[in-house]
Amino acid sequence: MSRFNTTKPTGTTNLAGGKAYKESKEMQLVSLLLTSFGNDKYYEKSGDIFKRLDDLITSCDKLFCAKAIVYARTVFGMRTITHYAASVLAKHVGGKDWAKDFYNKVVWRPDDMTEIIACHLGRKEKITNAMKKGFAKAFGDFDEYQLAKYKGEGKEVKLVDVVNLVHPTQTEKNGDA
């Protein structure tokens, strides 16, 4: 047994207090997006989860964040955490040419737009032009049935509010909806 040349401790612990390995910021972001529903966990409150997500989006490459958010929403079906992440990302992607495409791709169902806008307004942030342009383009992907199904009656932000905000153009697919 070595008395003087001991093993150097990593100093990293998990939320339960056990030994852990340090993950990169990108890996932490992906892990959070794919495993969190935005609810309280045993070792972490929802407010702490959202704060950690804010910090990770701020510190990671924004294009990587956008791709991870779209992947989590479209492939894994994650909703609340991706809606919040899309809202947080808005203030970081102003002026980026890909930002409106991000907001188009992150919308998988019409109510995704209402949820993101409600989250964004709840955070007391202004709706960005990229968000408006992306959402306007996303309307063209939905047919009359989908638009009618996700009207959001009784909600704070309705689909008609989004229409009034983004002014989408009518397509053959969505008809007179």
Buried (B, 14 or more C-beta within 10 A) or exposed (E): EEEEEEEEEEEEEEEEEEEEEEEEBBEBBBEBBBEBEBEEEEEBEBEEBBEBBBBBBBEBEBEBBBBBBBBBBBEEEBBBBBBBBBBBBBBBBEEBEBBBBBBBBBBBBBBBBBBBBBBBBEBEBEBBEBBBBBBBBBBBBBBEEBBEBBBBEEBEBBBEBBBEBBEBEEEEBBEEB
